[in-house]
Amino acid sequence: MKSDAAQLMRVAEEVLKYFYVKGARSVKVGYDFGEDRSFVAVSTKDILLSNSDEDYLRRVFAGPVQPEIANYYGTLAGRRRDSLEMELVGTMAELEDIHNEEGLGVVVVLSRREMEYRSARKK
């Protein structure tokens, strides 16, 4: 398994935990593992995020992915059950979209470019 795929799974797990803390009890997670970029969508119809919660997610995933830091944080993420580690996983994926709409719930779509693809593109 590519390390980038494993890290994207850790990111999804943390978003799932975030939704659970906010009150979601039915959450769907879907992956699309591509050649150069992989995506994960985490969705729930159980909750709507407040404006501040939505802004928080946008802020956490706002920065560019930093591969060296992401690799280190990827080893730390997911180890604690009692607290969120969103700031850690925020360095590991890019926010593609957030839908937060009455009747539809919340959908967060994140992506991560494959390390092998990044390395090949630099040459």
N, C-alpha and C positions, 0 to 999 in steps of 0.2 A: 504494500500500500504506500502511495506517495505521502510524504509528510505533510504536504499542503492539504490533502484530503482529510487527514487526521486532524489537522488544526482547524479546518472549517467545521468539522464535527464538534470540536470543543467549543467553538463560537456558538453554534446552534444550541448546544447543551446549556450554555450560559443564558442565552436569550429565552430558552424554555424555562429555566429556573426563574428568570426575571418575570415572565408572564405568570408563573405559578404564585410567586410572592404577591403579585398584583391581583390575584384572585381567579385566574384562569384554571379550569379543571379539565378541559378538553382542548388539547393542543395538537396541531398537525405540523409535521416537519417533512419537507421534501427537498431532495438533492438533485442536482444536475451536474455531473462531473464531466467537464469538457477537456479538450486537449490543451487549450491555453488559459482558460478561466473556468472556475467552478462556481456554482451558485447554491444557496440554500434559502428556502422560504420557510418561515415559522409563522403559523397563523392560529388564531383563536377567535371564536365568536362570543366567548364568555365575557369579554371585557372591552371597554374602550379606554384608551389612554388619555389622561389629562394633557392639556397643552404643555405643562412642565415636564411630564414624563416623555412625551414625544420629542420635545426639545432636547431632553437629556440623551435619548438614544441618538438623535442626530449629532449632538456634540461628541458623544463617545466614539462614534464611527466616522467623524468628520475628517480626521487626519489621514494622510496617505499611509498605506501599509509600509511598515519598516521591517523588511525581512529578518535582519539580524535580531532586532528586539522581539519581533513576533516569534521567532524560533525559541528564544529564551522564555518568554512569557507563556508560550504554548506548553512548556513543561510544567508550569505552575498552575495554569488554569484548570478548574474542575476538581481541585483537591479539597475545597472547603464546602461543606454543606450548609453552614450557618450564616454565610454572608455572600453577597454578590461580588463578582469579579469582573464587572463590565469594563472597567478601565483597562484591565489586562487584555481582554479579548478585542477591545476597540482598536488595538494596534495590529490585529491579525486579519481583519477583513474590511472591505469597503461597503458602505451603505449604497445600495442601488435604489431602494424605494421603501417608503412606509405608507401604507393605507390604513387609515384610522377613521372608520365611518360607521355611524349608527346603522344597525341592522346587518352590517357586514362584518363588524369586529375589527381586528387588527391583523395586518400582514406586514411582516418585516422581511425584506429581501436583501441578502448580503452576498458578496462575491469575493473570490480570492484568485489572484492570478497565480498560475503554477510556477514554482521556482525554476523548473527546467526551461519554461518558456521565457521567463525573465532573463535567465542566463544566456539563452540563445539569441535573444533580441539585442543584447549589449554588444555582441561581436560584430 
